[in-house]
């Protein structure tokens, strides 16, 4: 797998969470949602590193997208438009770094409320 140069979306999300907390607000992120998001992304990248076929890359994409579907529901719909765009781009670029060639949004088939 090529080196992934795009920063994880959770880095910006965590920064936003910290800024909201410092300002006395709660925002729509939580420590738990951020932690679980990072775990999903870790698993995704690990699966991509082990993938030796397009089918395995697609399996990894489906798993991470359906995982985020669940997290989004469990943590009260914290993935909004900006987060969706960042996350979909990250998933796409990571899949391309693993060797997938696909025109379009790789998350679209499985993505629900985000």
SULHU-V324766 format. One record per residue. N is the residue number from 1. PSI is psi in degrees with one decimal (NA if undefined). NEAR is the number of other ideal C-beta (glycine too) atoms within 12 Angstrom. Layout:
N:PSI:NEAR, N:PSI:NEAR
This chain:
1:134.9:23, 2:158.6:16, 3:131.4:11, 4:118.0:22, 5:-13.7:11, 6:126.7:23, 7:150.2:17, 8:141.4:28, 9:-29.4:36, 10:-19.6:31, 11:-46.1:18, 12:-38.6:23, 13:-43.2:36, 14:-39.9:23, 15:-42.2:18, 16:-42.2:27, 17:-46.9:28, 18:-40.9:17, 19:-41.8:16, 20:-43.8:20, 21:-43.2:17, 22:-30.7:12, 23:-0.2:11, 24:4.0:8, 25:179.3:13, 26:-21.6:17, 27:-160.5:25, 28:6.6:20, 29:158.3:33, 30:160.8:22, 31:-42.8:20, 32:-45.2:16, 33:-40.6:31, 34:-42.6:32, 35:-47.7:19, 36:-34.7:27, 37:-44.2:39, 38:-38.0:25, 39:-43.0:20, 40:-44.0:36, 41:-37.3:34, 42:-47.7:20, 43:-40.4:23, 44:-50.5:42, 45:-38.3:31, 46:-44.4:19, 47:-39.7:29, 48:-38.3:36, 49:-33.0:21, 50:-15.9:16, 51:134.4:25, 52:3.8:15, 53:161.4:15, 54:-36.6:19, 55:-39.8:14, 56:-34.3:23, 57:-44.2:32, 58:-37.8:25, 59:-41.8:25, 60:-40.6:38, 61:-48.6:40, 62:-43.2:24, 63:-44.0:26, 64:-38.7:39, 65:-46.5:35, 66:-30.7:24, 67:-43.3:32, 68:-30.1:41, 69:-47.8:25, 70:-44.9:23, 71:-40.7:34, 72:-40.0:28, 73:-47.8:18, 74:-33.1:19, 75:36.2:28, 76:46.3:17, 77:57.9:21, 78:-11.5:33, 79:106.2:37, 80:-168.0:20, 81:-51.4:12, 82:-43.0:17, 83:-39.9:32, 84:-46.4:27, 85:-42.9:19, 86:-45.2:28, 87:-45.4:39, 88:-41.0:30, 89:-43.8:23, 90:-45.9:37, 91:-43.7:46, 92:-50.5:32, 93:-37.2:30, 94:-41.4:39, 95:-40.4:37, 96:-38.6:25, 97:-27.2:24, 98:-6.6:33, 99:1.8:21, 100:135.1:27, 101:112.1:13, 102:132.3:20, 103:122.4:9, 104:-173.6:13, 105:112.5:20, 106:-17.1:33, 107:-16.5:35, 108:-39.2:18, 109:-33.9:17, 110:-11.4:24, 111:133.6:26, 112:-104.9:19, 113:37.4:21, 114:NA:31
